[in-house]
Amino acid sequence: MPTVYLLNGPNLNMLGRREPEIYGRTTLAEIEASCREAARRLGLELVFRQSNHEGELVSWIQEACERADALILNPAAFTHTSVALMDAIAIFPGPVIELHLSNIHRREPWRHHSYVSLKATGIICGFGADGYVLALEAAARMIARRGEKPSGGS
């Protein structure tokens, strides 16, 4: 069964209470539950984690390099500051999806730059908690395509 690591950065443990007008009222536990249901439906094994510590996220990304078929990362504030996360995902051999609850391009100008985007396969932002399931669905498709053999010419 393909494995997807879904990692969450700082302050995401405060979802539901933290600026609900931007991030919504859904808690991270509720998001995890919907992700686990989606992963089951998609035939994926899911590793779902959150940390407020950059180094711990780097260590989990390195772990994913050995154990995961795809990586989904909501780097939160580290999006705009972390060369370390960018360097770690550059090592990951499979698809990497950068994920954000809000549309970072409609927010403060300093949020428009993402170090993570420089190495991510794709980005999902602005769909709120629904973005997590969208990211899992995209990861499942990318994993499936990697397993397909290219069709030959006629």
N, C-alpha and C positions, 0 to 999 in steps of 0.2 A: 504494500500500500504506500503510495507516495506521501512524503512528509512535507508539511509546510510549517515553517517557523513564522509566527506573527508576533513581532516585538513592538512594545509601546514605550515611549520615552517619558520624560519628566512631567509631572503634574496630571498625567492622564488617569492616575488612580483617584483623582478628585472630580472626575466627570460626574455630572448630575448636580453638583454644587458649584463648580467653577464656571463663572460667566455663562450661565445657561442660554443667554440671548445669543451667544456666539457658538457654543459647543453643544447646546441642547440639554435635555434633562435625563437622557439615558446614561446609566452608570456603566463603568467598565465591566462590572460583573454581568450586566445585562447584555452588553456587546459580546462578551466572551460566550455566553450561553447561545446567542444567535449564531456566532461563528462555529461553535461546536456542532450545532444542528446542521448548518450549511456544509461543514466538512464531512459529516456523516453522509449526507445526501450526495456529496460529490466524490465520495470514496477516498477521502484524504485523512491522514493522521495529522492532528494539529497540536503544535506546541505553542501555547499562548502565554506570554510573559510581559511584565511591566517593571521598569526600574527608573528611579530618579537619578541614577548614577551612570555617567557616560562610559566608564571603564567596564562596568558590568554588561552594558549593551554591546560593547566591542567584544567581550569574551563570548557572549551568546552568539554573535554573528560568526565568530571563529568556530564555535561549536557547530553551528548550522552548516558551515563549509564541509564538514565531515558527515552530517546526518540528514540534511534537508535537500529536497528537490527544488524548492522555491522559498523565497524569503519575502515577507511583507513587513515593512517597517514604517511605523508612525513615529518619527524621530522627535516630534513636538518641537520645543525651543531649540533642540540641538540641530535642527534642520539648517539653521542660519549661522551656526557657529562651529560645527564639529567637522574638522578635517579628519579626525580620528575615525569617525563613523564612515566618512567617505572612503578612506583608505581601507577599512575593514570590508565594506561591501564590494570594493573593487576586486577582492580576492574570491568572492563567492562565485562558484562556477555555473549557477543556474540563474533563472529569472529573478529580478529584484523589483518589487513594487513599492514605491514611496506612497504613503497614505496620509491624508490629512482630513479631519472632520470639516474644517472650514475651507473656503476657497482662499488660499494664501495670496493669490494674485489680486484679490479685491480688498485686501487689508492694508495695513501700514506698509509704506515702501520698503522698509528694512526686512519685511517678511517675504518679499518677492524673490530674494536670492536663496537658493538651496544648494548647499554643498552636496547633499545626498543625490539630488537630481542629476548631477554630473556623472554619476555612475549607475543610476537606476535604469532598469529596462523601460519602465513606464511610471506614470503618476496618476493617482486618483485623489481628487480633492473637491470639497464643496458639497458632498452628498450626505454629510452628517454620519450618523451611525450606520446608515445603509451602505456607506462606502466600504465598510469592512467585508460585508458579504460580496459586494462587487469585486473587491480585491481577491477574495478566495476563488470566485468564479473565474476571474482572469488567470489566476495562478494555475488552476486546474486545466484550463485550455492550453496554456503555455507548456505545462508539463506533458500533456497529451501530444502536442505537436512535436516536442522534442523526441518522443518515442516513435513517431511516424517515420517511415522511410520515404525519401523523396521519390516521386514517380519519375520514371524514365521518359525519354522522348518517344515519339511515335515510331 
